[in-house]
Amino acid sequence: MAAHEIFICYSSKDETKARTILEFLEANGFKCWISSRDVRPGRNYQESIVGAIQNARILMFLLSDFSNTTGEVKKELSLASSFDIPVIPLRLTPTTPNAALQYELATRQWIDAFPRLDAALDRLLAAVHETLLTGAAALEQSAIEVKPRHVKPDPHAPTGKSETSRPPIVAPGSDAFEAIRALLAHHVGPIAKILVQKAATDAHSIDEFCEQLASHVHPAAARTTFLRAARQRLPGGT
């Protein structure tokens, strides 16, 4: 399964509008997953849906008169809730959600895309950025709040400084840092920069640095490919 950030949940009868939204988001750098394009031939449809939602960072729900009465939509929203995936509802028509959807969407903020879809696209993009940055900020804050480990000073170190003062594995802004960030961003999106900064500070070796970042990459085959490519971009990598 290709790495993606946004799962698009919609009724097949809204395919044209769903494709417009898909093209807009991908033109702005966000990889999307949509069933009509991304379920591979011969793959189990339901398993593909579950995996795609589980690996997404946002579920984009297109509410319309059609999706309001589609049972599969409620299942996808329930999966997003169980996986703790944020939902951005985009209302394509002035539809009131049915009782089942009202429960799933009770705490969500709507974006109305009628009567003109194009007029709502900038607001949609801002909502995606805000949702991703909120998650990144939470991760960054948790990293700040982690207490530093007590490290016994090295008596043989000429400066007498403890290990906590060591330089990062990869210097922020360096060619290697940007190369690794770009690799990871393909899998996790804009949060990659924060993850690379944290790993560069926490890791004690290049191998540990790479392994920490690879833990955010799914599935296993993509993780292996990422590790190999990351090591090649680091000083002395092969």
N, C-alpha and C positions, 0 to 999 in steps of 0.2 A: 504494500500500500504506500502510495506516495505521501511524503510529509505534507501536512496541511495545517492551517490554523483555524479555518472556519468551515463548519458543516452547514450546508444549506438545507433546511427542512421546509418542504413545500408540497403542494398538490401538483400532480402531473398536468393538470389542466391550466396551471399557471407557469408552464414551462418557458414561455417566451419572456415573461418578466423575470423569472428566476435566472435565465441566461444573461439578461441585461445586467442584473445585479452582480452575477458571477464575473462577467467581463470587466465591470467597473472596479470591483475589489481587486481582481488580479492585475489590472492595469496600474493599480496603486500599491502593488507589492505584496498583497496578501494571498497566499495560496488557499484555494477553496476545494471542498469536496462536494460533489453533487452526484446523486445516484445515476442519473441518465448518462453521465459521462464516465464515471469512475468505478462502477461495478464491472469487474473484468469478466469476459466471457467464460462460462463454466463455473464461476464462483457462486457459492451460496449467497443469495441476496440478503437474507436476514443477518447472517454472520458478517457480511461486508458492512452493513449498516451499523451494527453494534461496534465493530472495530473502528469504524470511521468516527463515530461519536466519541468513543473512549479516547481516541488520539487527538481530538480537536481541542482547541482552547476557547472557542466560542461556537454556540449554535445560533445560527441566524434563522429565525422562524418567520415565514411569509404567511401572514394571516389573510384569508380571503373567504368569500362565500364557499369556495370549494374546499379549502383546507379545514374550514370550520366543521365540516361533516366527514372528514377522513380519519378513520380509526388509526391508521398507521402514524399519523402526525402525533397523536396523543402518546403513543408508545415511544416515539423518538424523544418527545419532551420529557417523559418519565425517565428515560435512560440518561438524558442530560442531567436531570436532577440527581439521580443516583450516583453519577460520576462527578458531581459537583462542577459541571460545566456551565459557565454563564450563558444566559439566553438573551438575545437582542430581538424583540418582536418588531417586525415591520408590517404595518397594516396596509394591504394593497387596496382594500375596498372598505367602506364604512360599515364593517361587520362587528357585531357584538359577539364575543366568544361564547360558545356554549358552556354549560355547567362544568364539564370535564376540563375544558381549556381554562376556564376562569380559575380553577383550583391551581393549575400548573403555572399560570401567569399572574397570580394575585399580586406579587411584589415587583413585577417588571414595569419598566417605563417604556411606553409606546413611542414609535416613530410612525407618523402617518404619511403614506406615500400616494395619496390621492388628493385631488384629481390628476396630479402630474408626478410621475415617479422620478423624473430627472431632478425635480426641485428638492427632493428629499435625499438625494445621494450624498451631498456634502455632509448633512447631518448624520447620515448612516456611517460615513467614514469617520467622523469625529467620535461617534459612539464606539466604534471598533478600537480606535486609538486609546480612548479613555479606559475601556475595559481591559485592554492588554497592559496599559501602563499602571492601572490600579493593581493588577496582579504582580507586576514587576516591582512596584513600590513596596508591596507587602513583603515580597521576598527580600528586597534590599533592607527593609526595616528589621526583619528577623535576623539577617546577617549582622546588622549593627548591634543587635541586642545579645548576640552570642558572646559569652564571656571568653576571653582569651585563655588558652590552656597555659598552665604553669610549666615553663620549660626551664630545666636546670641549666644555668650558665655553663658554657664550655670553658674549663679552666685553662685550656691551651690556646684559646682565641686571643690574639694579640691586643684587640681593642677592649676585651672584657665584656662585650655586649652579649645579650642573650639571643637565642634563636629567633625570638619574636621580632627582631629588628632586621632580619634577612630581607633582601630585595625580593620582589615577586618573581615567580618562575618566568613569566613573560611580561615585559614592560608595557603598560597601557599606551596605546598610540603607535606602538612599533609595527613593522610590517607583519611580523609573526602573529601579534595580537589580533590585528585586523583580519588576517587570513583565517585564523581559528574562529573569530567571531562570525565571519561570513559563512563558514562551514556550518557552525551550530545554528545560525539564524535560519538556514534552509529547513531545519527541523523544528525549531521552537519559536521562531519569530524575533521581534525586537528585544525580548528579554535576554537574548544571547549575550549582549554586552555585559549585563550585570552578572550573569553566570560565569563568564570568562574572568571578570575582575575578581570575583570571590574565589574561584578555583586557583587563580594565579597567586593569590595571597595565602590561601590555606594549604596548598599542596607542598610537599617536601621534595618532590622530584617530578621530572617531566612525565614519567609513567603515571604517577598519582594524579597529576594535573589532567592528563588525557582521560583517565578512567573516571574521574569526577564528572567531566563534561559528558562523556559517553553515557553516563547513567540517565541522562535526560533524553536520550535518543531511542526511539522505538520504531519498528520491531528490532529483533536481535540482528537480523541481516543488515539493516541500516546502521546499527550500532558498530558492527564490525567494520563496515566500509568507512564510517566516520573516524574510527580509531586509526585506521591505516592512513587515511588522508591527513588527519591532524598531525600525526607523527612526522609525516613527510614535510610538513610546513614549519616544523620547529628546528632550531639550530641543532645540527648534528643528526637530524632525523633521517630515516631510511625508508 
